[in-house]
Each structure stands twice: as structure tokens, then as C-alpha cells.
Amino acid sequence: MNKGELVDAIAKKASVNKKTADEVLTATLEAIVEAVSTGSKVTLVGFGSFEPRRREAREGRNPKTTEKMTIPATTVPAFSAGKSFKEKVAPLEIPAKA
């Protein structure tokens, strides 16, 4: 599902037009990104949490040359699914990739 399909689904479920659904979705995503980018955690009960996580510096390899290199420390966005979200997804049977 892409953003357009999500907007369509929101519009249908909330009985609003697509423009309103798009504006609300965009505002929601912008608010989450803004909060996480300033170091805050955003928790949506039953859905999950968004938070910044520190990734320490580590050693890696250049895949072309196999030369060792240091990958610098960084902060990355992270998502943790909530309990009811996990329970809803758990029974799915997804075929393994070949």
C-alpha cells in the first residue's frame, strides 16, 4: 500500500473526502517526524512507538573493494510495533524469499 492508497482507505473509513484525508495524514506524519527529530518519543497506544535510537560507530567493509572502514556513529529513527499490532500480524503466513 502506498500513500495514495492509504489516503483512499482513510477517506473511506472516516467518511471524509480524499483532500481532507491527505491533509490529516500529511500533518500526522509531519508531527511524528518533527517530534522524533527533536529527540522525543511518540507513542500511539495499540499501534506502536517512534523514537530516535543511537547507533554506535562500528567497523564495516566496502563491498566493492572489501577494504575495512569505520562507519561513524549516528542517530536513526526506529519503530516498535505495539502489542495489538503484533497480535494482528502474527497469524499471517508470508512465503519465504527464495
Backbone torsions as a table, in degrees:
resi	resn	phi	psi	omega
1	MET	NA	129.3	176.7
2	ASN	-100.6	-178.4	-175.9
3	LYS	-61.3	-41.7	179.8
4	GLY	-61.0	-42.7	178.1
5	GLU	-66.7	-36.6	177.2
6	LEU	-65.9	-42.3	176.9
7	VAL	-59.4	-44.8	177.8
8	ASP	-58.7	-44.8	-179.4
9	ALA	-64.8	-41.8	178.5
10	ILE	-63.8	-45.6	-179.7
11	ALA	-58.5	-42.0	-179.1
12	LYS	-68.3	-47.9	-177.2
13	LYS	-68.0	-35.3	-177.2
14	ALA	-93.0	-2.3	-178.4
15	SER	54.7	48.1	175.5
16	VAL	-126.8	167.3	178.8
17	ASN	-76.7	164.4	-176.0
18	LYS	-63.3	-35.6	-179.4
19	LYS	-62.9	-45.0	179.3
20	THR	-64.6	-44.2	179.1
21	ALA	-60.2	-42.4	179.3
22	ASP	-64.2	-43.1	179.8
23	GLU	-62.9	-42.1	-179.9
24	VAL	-67.8	-44.3	178.8
25	LEU	-62.4	-46.0	179.8
26	THR	-61.1	-44.7	179.4
27	ALA	-63.2	-39.4	179.0
28	THR	-63.5	-48.3	-179.3
29	LEU	-64.2	-40.5	178.2
30	GLU	-62.7	-40.3	179.5
31	ALA	-65.3	-41.0	178.4
32	ILE	-64.9	-46.9	-179.7
33	VAL	-61.1	-44.0	-179.7
34	GLU	-61.8	-45.3	-179.2
35	ALA	-63.9	-47.3	-178.4
36	VAL	-66.7	-36.1	-178.8
37	SER	-70.1	-16.1	176.1
38	THR	-100.3	8.1	174.9
39	GLY	97.2	3.2	-179.3
40	SER	-87.8	160.2	175.4
41	LYS	-105.5	136.0	177.9
42	VAL	-112.7	120.6	-178.8
43	THR	-115.6	124.6	174.7
44	LEU	-113.2	102.0	-173.2
45	VAL	-54.0	129.7	-179.8
46	GLY	87.6	-22.8	179.9
47	PHE	-99.6	-57.4	179.4
48	GLY	158.1	-172.8	-177.8
49	SER	-128.0	141.7	173.8
50	PHE	-112.4	134.8	179.3
51	GLU	-156.9	157.1	173.8
52	PRO	-82.0	141.3	177.2
53	ARG	-127.9	141.7	179.1
54	ARG	-85.4	127.3	175.2
55	ARG	-109.7	117.0	-177.1
56	GLU	-69.5	160.1	176.3
57	ALA	-64.0	146.6	-179.0
58	ARG	-151.3	166.5	179.0
59	GLU	-92.6	137.5	177.5
60	GLY	-136.1	-174.2	178.4
61	ARG	-131.5	141.9	173.5
62	ASN	-72.6	120.2	-175.6
63	PRO	-64.4	-24.7	179.8
64	LYS	-78.6	-42.2	-174.6
65	THR	-107.4	-8.8	-173.4
66	THR	58.8	15.4	177.9
67	GLU	-73.0	137.5	177.8
68	LYS	-68.7	143.7	177.7
69	MET	-148.6	159.0	177.6
70	THR	-98.5	126.0	176.2
71	ILE	-93.4	120.2	-174.7
72	PRO	-68.0	157.7	175.9
73	ALA	-65.2	149.5	-179.9
74	THR	-155.7	167.1	174.3
75	THR	-110.7	131.5	-177.1
76	VAL	-125.4	152.5	174.5
77	PRO	-76.4	145.7	-179.8
78	ALA	-136.3	148.1	177.0
79	PHE	-124.9	134.9	174.7
80	SER	-121.8	121.3	-179.3
81	ALA	-68.2	143.8	177.1
82	GLY	-77.8	168.3	-175.4
83	LYS	-57.7	-49.8	-176.4
84	SER	-68.6	-31.6	176.2
85	PHE	-64.6	-47.5	179.3
86	LYS	-60.2	-42.7	-179.2
87	GLU	-65.8	-34.4	179.8
88	LYS	-69.7	-35.7	-176.7
89	VAL	-84.4	-29.2	-173.5
90	ALA	-51.7	-41.5	-177.2
91	PRO	-74.5	-7.1	-179.0
92	LEU	-64.5	140.6	175.5
93	GLU	-108.2	105.9	-179.7
94	ILE	-107.7	124.8	-178.9
95	PRO	-64.1	144.1	178.3
96	ALA	-69.8	147.5	177.0
97	LYS	-75.3	143.3	-178.4
98	ALA	-79.8	NA	NA
